[in-house]
Amino acid sequence: MLEIRNLHASVDAREILTGVDLRVDAGEIHAIMGPNGSGKSTLAQVLAGHPAYAVTEGSIVYEGRDLFDMDPEERAQAGLFLAFQYPVAIRGITNAYFLRAAVNAVRKSQGLPELDPLDFLDVLQEKLKAIGWDDSFLNSPVNDGFSGGEKKRNEILQLAVLQPKLAILDETDSGLDIDALRTVAEAVNKLRTPQNATIVVTHYQRLLNYIVPDFVHVLVDGRIARSGGKELALELEARGYEWIRPEAVLG
Amino acid sequence: MTSASIEAQVLQPYKYGFVTEVESELAPAGVNEDTIRLISAKKGEPEWMLDWRFKAFQQWTKMTEPRWANVKYGPIDYQAIHYYAAPKPKKTPGSLDEVDPKVLETFEKLGIPMSEQKRLAGVAVDAVFDSVSVATTFKEALAEAGVIFLPISEAIREHPDLVRRWLGSVVPHNDNFFAALNSAVFTDGSFAYIPKGVRCPLELSTYFRINAQSTGQFERTLIIAEEGASVSYLEGCSAPMRDENQLHAAVVELVALDNATIKYATIQNWYPGDDEGRGGIYNFVTKRGKCLGRGSKISWTQVETGSAITWKYPGCILQGDDSVGEFYSVAVTSRRQQADTGTKMIHIGKNTKSTIVSKGISAARGQNTYRGLVKIMKNADGARNYSQCDSMLIGDQCGAHTFPYIDVRNSTAIMEHEASTSKIGEDQIFYLRQRGLKAEDAVSMIVAGFCKEVFRELPMEFAVEAQNLLSISLEGSVG
């Protein structure tokens, strides 16, 4: 589904990613861990196509297409979803309206008819039921006045509604209390299918108790220093990141 | 996408810039007593009307053009303008059959079909083409409810007492330079009278179209709501694309008596000029409402997307006790447009309330100024004002300016003022694009959200149109 090779990326002429290689196949969950400033969020933003990041080297193939040929909206329409670390507020636009616009943008790109508000509401209720949430979010303006936890939850609602092929969760656990963490994780798990894949970007092992990864990668100084199974996350939890660093330096 | 490229997209062609090839009757250029006499004769006006025009003209010749607004433009040659232009009718317009079909086609193209079969349901429309009203729909249906809705030229002939009583009672003939000019040379516009206790059964609407070259449009609108009456009125406007600047100097007067309500909405889409600032309408307009009666209410809503220059301050004189004035505004300046717009709320009566919500959006090299005055007079015990002025900037070559004047002469007044300036953020646009929206749809959505408090004040039939118009005006503002 996703093949990243030797990815170098920089922001403001400062190189953040220094050669990332990663392969993600359908049905898999990958966790990307690493200390602050190791480039985790940069990787997520580059995958989504944020204009502030310049790719200087390497390639990314997504679903057989060169990802760099695709605008951010084309990537989204092709099923690449980023749950933002810091979701922004859109004043005056309700969640329901925004979600419908997003779903219809994707449908339109696939040549499907757009959903009218009533049809969409049915779809929405179904999704909410599937992840066990009520509809209290729907008529609030997008992320406007939401707490940190509500914003993250709202990202997951969007994930549920858009049902992407590849979901990238960027520090979705930060700012969540333990109950919210569990609800969010449960929602992610319910949405898992053999056809889709998830990349979970996180500092802490905590989230991985609930969303169990097939692979764990440790990003240090802009490249993947070590990969392993879910037990690697536990080892990181026990030993911190420092012990990995020399290895990265040595190559 | 950098902010420079966000801005680079504000280049959407003006959709209403076509010219209708129609044979026009044109008054000789220039303003003088002959021109005024000619206009008055064309309209078949009584003597008192002509005298009033002359009085205004005398005043105007002694006045100087105001230049205090935060806008820049070259000198206007008032003697080069044609003050009267009318499509030649087959006979005298009165029924649709007698109107040049090209004129009717024009309105159809603008989305204002006038024919019986196609006309907008629930909305009575007066269509003004250059200096004449060409048709008014639903006149009979309104008459049944006792509502008079006529071109003002007809009203002057058919209801002289009403017109004479109220014309100039809110905006006197010598109010300001442009109002005085209008009083001297106004050609058409709408007149609405809602009798006591009547809730107007239809939305009233006037669509103004400038077509002829080197002309100005000087329309005059007068709306009177008697005790306990209510009416909702909407005006729209557009003009062809031309290299010249055309002057539009209108006057609108509203009068609300005891417990009457007038809602007046404008969707202004005059030609804004090109990207280099060539051409476009100078929209120098005086709009004012008088809440004469106790408990009366006047509400202005405006969506200003067009014109090269806008100079406009729809205001309310809150004379009756417990009267309410409202001003909801969205002003967009893109290309090289300049707008200096806002409101005046004059609190005279006790427990009068006013609300001001202004949303300014600047893109490309647009300059947007909010200018507002809230004045609480000595006897206005318990007056309240709430003002909110928000500005949004798209790109870094545009400007937003705010001049809120407050003059309080009564210590019991309660004043609240909120202001914000925001820049449409790359992160907001990216967020929406990551959900599959095209960049321009993302901008439209952000802007629509920003303007929501104003759009919800528009009559339902037009809220959607306003939102579309806004998207069109800003299309291309991101890249």
Interface residues (C-beta under 8 A of the other chain):
Chain A: A48 G49 H50 P51 A52 D71 P72 E73 R75 A76 Q77 F81 L82 F84 P87 V88 I90 R91 G92 I93 F98 A101 A102 A105 V106 S109 P141 Q158 L162
Chain B: M1 T2 G425 E426 D427 Q428 F430 Y431 L432 R433 Q434 R435 G436 L437 K438 A439 D441 M445 I446 A448 G449 F450 C451 K452 E453
